[in-house]
């Protein structure tokens, strides 16, 4: 059984998305201590920004002789697809950046979409497999707040991971994560602490349930 984990935070120390994902992973590890975990860290090791455009340019000019850049980009896309297809379950730790999906994640998704296993309109190679999305937001985006509707990260990821790729996805989320370091948000620190505690609690249960589900399916 293989767990695929993707991180997208540009931070290591103090990263809430990484910490909550660690809680999910600990729940998984408790039942599968020797199971492999495939790591992809887009925050610390992003893909080349021109990977997708290089592949698409070659697709639009099929008669052209493939350049080393095209060959490299195509090989990278294939390796990204292979590591996803080889996984039995998925853990994505993707924070909200500037009201949207991190650029590194968009590049990763665009690159995967160029491969047959993840192409739009075709059968997804990972359909039906379980996944957990950990997402965190620095401010508050709940209904009735001034920023309601400004989170364009979570809806995009639902479209990608569920509607396009067919994952059975659970979402673990925390809000107000910037309250501790933002004086203007001082009055929200209690709510921030509650949101974070709830996220870790849910993450622990979700990691355990994910491990149990795969163990049952393998029995």
Rosetta blueprint (number, residue, H / E / L):
1 X L
2 X L
3 X E
4 X E
5 X E
6 X E
7 X E
8 X L
9 X L
10 X L
11 X L
12 X L
13 X L
14 X L
15 X L
16 X H
17 X H
18 X H
19 X H
20 X H
21 X H
22 X H
23 X H
24 X H
25 X H
26 X H
27 X H
28 X H
29 X H
30 X H
31 X H
32 X L
33 X L
34 X L
35 X L
36 X L
37 X E
38 X E
39 X E
40 X E
41 X E
42 X L
43 X L
44 X L
45 X L
46 X L
47 X L
48 X L
49 X L
50 X L
51 X H
52 X H
53 X H
54 X H
55 X H
56 X H
57 X H
58 X H
59 X H
60 X H
61 X L
62 X L
63 X L
64 X L
65 X L
66 X L
67 X L
68 X H
69 X H
70 X H
71 X H
72 X H
73 X H
74 X H
75 X H
76 X H
77 X H
78 X H
79 X H
80 X H
81 X H
82 X H
83 X H
84 X H
85 X H
86 X L
87 X L
88 X L
89 X E
90 X E
91 X E
92 X E
93 X E
94 X L
95 X L
96 X L
97 X E
98 X L
99 X L
100 X E
101 X L
102 X L
103 X H
104 X H
105 X H
106 X H
107 X H
108 X H
109 X H
110 X H
111 X H
112 X H
113 X H
114 X L
115 X L
116 X H
117 X H
118 X H
119 X L
120 X L
121 X L
122 X L
123 X L
124 X L
125 X L
126 X L
127 X L
128 X L
129 X L
130 X E
131 X E
132 X E
133 X E
134 X E
135 X E
136 X E
137 X L
138 X L
139 X L
140 X L
141 X L
142 X L
143 X L
144 X L
145 X L
146 X L
147 X L
148 X L
149 X L
150 X L
151 X L
152 X L
153 X L
154 X H
155 X H
156 X H
157 X H
158 X H
159 X H
160 X H
161 X H
162 X H
163 X H
164 X H
165 X L
166 X L
167 X L
168 X E
169 X E
170 X E
171 X E
172 X E
173 X E
174 X E
175 X L
176 X L
177 X L
178 X L
179 X H
180 X H
181 X H
182 X L
183 X H
184 X H
185 X H
186 X H
187 X H
188 X H
189 X H
190 X H
191 X H
192 X H
193 X H
194 X H
195 X H
196 X H
197 X H
198 X H
199 X H
200 X H
201 X H
202 X H
203 X H
204 X H
205 X H
206 X H
207 X H
208 X H
209 X H
210 X H
211 X H
212 X H
213 X H
214 X H
215 X H
216 X H
217 X H
218 X H
219 X L
